[in-house]
Amino acid sequence: MSQPKRVLIVVTNCDRIDDTHPTGIWFEEFAIPYMEFKSNGFEVTVASPNGGVAPLDPRSTETEEASNWTEAQEVLQHTKALTSLEAADFDAIFLPGGHGTMFDLPESAELQKLLSTFAEANKVIAAVCHGPAGFVGTKLADGTSLVAGKTITGFTNEEERAVELDQLMPFLLETKLRELGGQFVVQPNWSDHIEQDGNLITGQNPQSSKSAAQAVVSALNPVSTSVS
């Protein structure tokens, strides 16, 4: 019997943009992929730069659907620290978004090391919405950016302006990923939109959470075709 696939989900520890703007993980971007992976029999480990409690953006918990995600919410109370993990123990890594990711994931040397190791081993790397902020500081062994020359997407500049937080971000994600050489694809605001370039999978916004997770499942469980 084959071993279940193992997915590492990395979330933010940052709970504030400033004194008047609480932030954290955008809940559906974690909960929907978490449940998708679990329902496919994957082993899921949830980690953050510091470990411990990972905050939820309070705006993302106000939906009726969010009240059903109790298991996902409980898991976020006890995340593992990235320093305790090895890339060799996982088949895929997934980075949910939320504005908190913009502040701590780009600065995490541990995350950069994990992502670089995943990329060099051609393992599945995925992120949705602001999750690709975790790619910003990541370089491959040859010194090039993880996203250089890759077709990707993420939370767009136009979407950031639409939620009126563009002036509060340390950088605009779309702009930064383009500067790093990413071939950034934009669809209209709030489109369910993913891009897949080899084993690099990205989703544009919260509406893309399920599609991004399903792309990870497909990448880990490719359908075998038999010749009749």
N, C-alpha and C positions, 0 to 999 in steps of 0.2 A: 504493500500500500504506500503510495507516494506521500511525502510530507506536505502539509498545507503551506501555501504561499504565505510569506511573512511581510507585512507592510508596516513601515514606520511613518507615523503622522507627526509632523513637527509643527507646534503652535507657538504663538507669542506669549510672553509674560507681561507685556506692556499694557497697563490699564488706563493710561491717560495720555491725551494729546497735549492738553494744558489744563489749567485749573478749572476751566469751564466745559471741557470736552472729555468725558470718560470714553474709553475705547476698549479694545481687546480683540477677541476672535469674533468674526461674523458667524453666528451660530450655525446656520444652515450649511455653510461651507465646510464645517467640521462634521456636523451630525449626519448629513446625508451621505457623504463618502464613508464615514465610519460605519454606518449601518449597511451600506452597499457592500463594503469589504467583508463585514461579518456575515452577511447573508450568503456570501459566496464561499464561506468556509475558511477565509483567510485569518491568520493570527495577526492581530493588530496591537502594536505598541505605540503609546502616545507619549511624546517627549516635548520638552521646551528648553530654551537656553539654560534656565536656572533650576528646572524641575519644580515640583510642588504644584500649587494652584495656578491654573491658566485662566485668565479672566475672559468673560464674555462681554462684548459690546452690549450694553443694556437695551439699545434700540433693536437688536436682533433677537431678543427674547420675548417680544411683545405679541408675536403671532400665535394663533391658536395651535398651529402645527408644532411650534416649539415646545408646548406643554407636554407633548407626547415623547419628547426626546430625553427621557429621564436617565437612561443608561449612559447616553453620550455626555450628559451634563455631569454625571457622577465621575466618569473617567477623568474629566478635566480637573478634578480636585486633587489628583494624585499623579501628575505627569512625572516621567523620569527625566533626569538631567542629561543633556546631550553628552557630557563628559563620560557617562557610564556606558555608552553604546559603541558598537563597532559596525561598520557598514557591511562586513562579511556576514552578519547575522540576519540580513534582510534582503528581500527580492525587489522591493520598490520603496520609494520615499515619496510622501505626499505633503504638500504645504498648503493648508487652507489660508484664507486671507482674513480680512479685518484690518482696520487702520493701525492697530498695534504692531503688526508685522513690519511696518515701515520704519519703526524706531529701533527694534532690537535684532531682528533677523539679519539685516545687512552687516551688522557689527559682530556677528557670532563667528569666531574663528572655528569653533567646533562644528558648526553647521557647514561652513565652507569646506572643511576637511572631509566631512561625510559626503557632501554633494560631489566634490572632486573625485573621491574614490568611487562613488556610484557611476559617475560619467566614464571614468577610465575603464571600469568593468562592464560598460554598456548595459547597466541595469536601468530599470524604469525610474524616471524622475518626473514628478508631476506637481503642478501648483495651480491654484485658481484665484482669480481676482487680484488681491494684493499679495498673495502668496509668493509670486515671482520676485518680490523684494528680497527674498532669501537668496536669489541668484546673483545679486548685484556685486558682492565682493568675491564671488567664487571664480577661481581660475583653474585651468587644467594644467597638467604637468608641463606643457610647453609654454605656459605663461599667458595663453589667450583666455578670454572670458568664456565662461560656460555657455553663454548665449550667442557668441560671435558666429554669424553666418547661419543661425538657426531661425526657422520660422516659428514664431511664438505669438502669444497674445497675453492680455492681462487687463487690469482695470485701466480704462483709457483716460487720457487727459480730459476729454469731453465729459465722461462720467464723473470724474473728480470735480469738475466745475459744477456739474449738475447737483451734486450733494453739498456744494459750497464749502468744501474742505481743502481745496487746492492751495489756498494761501497758508494753510497750517501744516502742510506736509514738508518734510525735510528735502524732498525732491518729488517730481512728478514721475510716476513709475514708467509710463509709456516713453517719456523723453529719455529717462536714464537708460532703459533697455535698448533704445535705438542708439544712444551714444556708445553703448558697449558692443554694437555690431549686430544686435538682434534684428531680424526681419519681422517687425511688429505689424500684425494684421488687425485692423479695426473693423468692427461691425457696428451698426446703429446701437445707441444706448440700450442696455438691458437685454440685448440679444442673447439667446442660448448659443454660445459660440466657443468651440474649442479648436486648437491647432495641435497637430501631432507631427513632429519631425523626428523620425526614428523612434527612440525610446524617450523622447522629451515631449511631455504632454502639458498643455496649458489651457486654462479656461478664462474667459474674459471677465466674469462678474458672478455674483451669487446665483444668477439664473442658470449658470453653466456648471454648477456643482455636481449634479447627477451625471451629466454627460461626461465630465472630466473623470469622475470615478468609474463610470462604465468603460471608458477608454483604458483605464489602468487594468481593470478586470480582463478586458480583451487582450491587452498586451501580455499579461501574466498567464492567461489561459487561451492561447491561440487555438482556433478550431482546426483540428486535424482533418485533412481531406483524404479520402481513400479513392483509389482509381479502380473502377469496376471493369 
